[in-house]
Amino acid sequence: MKNYILKRILTSFFTLLAILLVLFLLMQLMPGSPFHDEKLNQDQRMVLYAKYGLDQPLIVQFFNYVKNMLKGDFGVSYSISKNTPISQLIQTRLPISIRIGGTAVFLGTVFGLVLGLIAAFRQDTIWDVLATVISVIGVSVPSYVFALVLSYTLGFKMGLFPMIFKEKQALISSVLPSIALSMFTTASIARFTRSEMAEVLGSDYMLFAESKGISGAALIFHHGFRNALIPVITVLAPLAADLMTGSLVVEKIFSIPGVGSLLVNAIQSNDYNVAIALCFLYSAMYIGLMLVVDILYVVIDPRIRLSRGEIHL
């Protein structure tokens, strides 16, 4: 177990290092310059390049960047907020995106599991059809459509929630965007839960457990639900990473100062440091969640064993 976790951590570390190298090269290959002010002449641009070390060879720039990043220094913004430390920009925006995205993940997971379980236990009934319809709508309709509908009905017409994000009312301002973002997660989790739970309920080991006198909640949750959770968790991990790193369109609709809009602004203005830092943050969150998923496989399903540092079913 320990060897497997250590191996996965090392693999994740080198994967992140490779991702950072690719991001660094891609940003360098982007057309344009972070110093695109028309008032600057060529000599002034060269001075700025020398100031920020952009006149050095790419390999030197990369290793300097990695060395500083390991110290928690992601550099400064070139154009979005000149000379402002990137860590400061992220600190003010990331908590907002994580709070809204985390709430969306929680709501989507809870309602998705409930819908999926109802559909699995009531197959070919009106409840199954209703859960299926909700799942199809949640997957088919983009989150920004739900955001617009919620903003118009609950925000504009009924006045129950703010239509624009307000720092002084952060909690209540997060309700509508969280619900809008949770719809796709709800639908995805419901579909997978229904499919996997229906398969588990008809499996041989469930019949064997029932023949041993196990019934009720012990049969359903201890023997059935745990095994159905594995594919659900696999799907949930990337969804959680995506939601907690910000959704651009929903952030724009509710004027949320999150990391999604910051990333787009950084790419549009060729602010290399900000773009690399945010992309790396997303990658680290994604890989971290997938690492947690790999460990949860062993905890949830007793059939999984570790052998020679690998997982075998």
NORFEN-V33844 format. One record per residue. RES is the residue in one letter. PHI is phi in whole degrees, 0 to 359 (* if undefined). NEAR is the number of other ideal C-beta (glycine too) atoms within 10 Angstrom. Layout:
# NORFEN-V33844
RES;PHI;NEAR + RES;PHI;NEAR
This chain:
# NORFEN-V33844
M;*;10 + K;295;8 + N;297;10 + Y;295;17 + I;297;15 + L;298;11 + K;297;12 + R;294;17 + I;294;11 + L;296;10 + T;298;12 + S;296;17 + F;297;11 + F;290;9 + T;295;14 + L;296;16 + L;295;11 + A;294;11 + I;298;17 + L;298;20 + L;297;13 + V;297;12 + L;299;18 + F;299;19 + L;292;11 + L;296;13 + M;294;19 + Q;290;13 + L;276;8 + M;295;12 + P;292;5 + G;92;9 + S;218;16 + P;293;25 + F;251;18 + H;259;12 + D;295;11 + E;296;5 + K;284;5 + L;276;14 + N;269;9 + Q;297;7 + D;296;7 + Q;292;12 + R;296;16 + M;297;14 + V;296;13 + L;293;16 + Y;300;15 + A;294;11 + K;297;9 + Y;264;17 + G;75;12 + L;277;18 + D;269;13 + Q;277;13 + P;303;8 + L;302;12 + I;296;8 + V;292;11 + Q;301;17 + F;296;16 + F;293;11 + N;296;13 + Y;294;21 + V;298;13 + K;299;10 + N;290;12 + M;295;16 + L;297;8 + K;270;7 + G;87;8 + D;254;13 + F;267;22 + G;88;19 + V;239;18 + S;285;24 + Y;275;22 + S;225;19 + I;297;18 + S;219;16 + K;308;11 + N;65;8 + T;275;12 + P;304;16 + I;296;24 + S;302;14 + Q;290;13 + L;298;23 + I;290;18 + Q;300;10 + T;276;12 + R;252;21 + L;299;19 + P;303;13 + I;294;21 + S;296;23 + I;293;18 + R;297;16 + I;291;30 + G;294;29 + G;297;15 + T;296;20 + A;297;29 + V;296;23 + F;298;14 + L;298;18 + G;296;27 + T;292;21 + V;297;14 + F;292;19 + G;295;31 + L;296;20 + V;297;15 + L;299;24 + G;296;27 + L;293;20 + I;299;17 + A;295;26 + A;289;24 + F;282;15 + R;240;14 + Q;296;13 + D;62;8 + T;239;12 + I;298;8 + W;292;14 + D;295;17 + V;296;12 + L;297;14 + A;295;25 + T;294;16 + V;298;10 + I;298;18 + S;294;23 + V;296;13 + I;297;12 + G;297;24 + V;280;14 + S;279;10 + V;271;14 + P;298;13 + S;296;22 + Y;290;17 + V;292;13 + F;300;21 + A;298;24 + L;295;16 + V;296;13 + L;295;22 + S;296;21 + Y;287;12 + T;282;13 + L;279;16 + G;267;19 + F;278;11 + K;288;9 + M;266;9 + G;65;9 + L;279;12 + F;225;20 + P;295;17 + M;277;17 + I;236;12 + F;297;20 + K;235;12 + E;300;8 + K;286;6 + Q;236;12 + A;299;14 + L;294;8 + I;287;12 + S;287;22 + S;272;22 + V;295;18 + L;296;26 + P;297;28 + S;294;21 + I;295;20 + A;299;26 + L;289;28 + S;282;28 + M;297;25 + F;294;23 + T;296;27 + T;303;25 + A;295;25 + S;294;21 + I;296;28 + A;297;29 + R;297;22 + F;290;23 + T;296;28 + R;298;24 + S;295;16 + E;289;20 + M;293;24 + A;297;16 + E;291;15 + V;294;19 + L;298;16 + G;262;10 + S;281;13 + D;292;7 + Y;290;12 + M;289;18 + L;295;10 + F;294;11 + A;296;17 + E;292;12 + S;291;8 + K;275;8 + G;96;8 + I;277;14 + S;209;10 + G;68;7 + A;296;8 + A;297;12 + L;290;17 + I;290;20 + F;271;11 + H;282;12 + H;261;17 + G;262;22 + F;295;20 + R;298;15 + N;287;20 + A;283;24 + L;286;21 + I;301;18 + P;295;14 + V;295;23 + I;295;18 + T;300;15 + V;286;17 + L;291;21 + A;302;20 + P;294;13 + L;296;22 + A;296;24 + A;297;20 + D;293;19 + L;289;25 + M;282;25 + T;259;22 + G;102;26 + S;241;26 + L;302;16 + V;297;16 + V;295;27 + E;297;26 + K;292;15 + I;298;21 + F;260;24 + S;54;13 + I;272;24 + P;280;14 + G;259;28 + V;279;29 + G;297;21 + S;293;19 + L;296;28 + L;295;22 + V;296;16 + N;298;16 + A;294;27 + I;292;16 + Q;295;12 + S;261;17 + N;57;18 + D;276;25 + Y;304;26 + N;299;22 + V;294;30 + A;297;25 + I;296;22 + A;298;26 + L;289;26 + C;296;21 + F;295;17 + L;299;16 + Y;297;18 + S;298;20 + A;297;16 + M;294;17 + Y;296;19 + I;294;19 + G;298;15 + L;293;18 + M;293;16 + L;296;16 + V;298;12 + V;298;18 + D;301;16 + I;288;13 + L;294;15 + Y;306;16 + V;291;15 + V;287;9 + I;283;18 + D;255;15 + P;292;9 + R;285;11 + I;279;13 + R;231;12 + L;261;14 + S;222;8 + R;58;7 + G;79;13 + E;238;9 + I;264;14 + H;230;9 + L;266;8
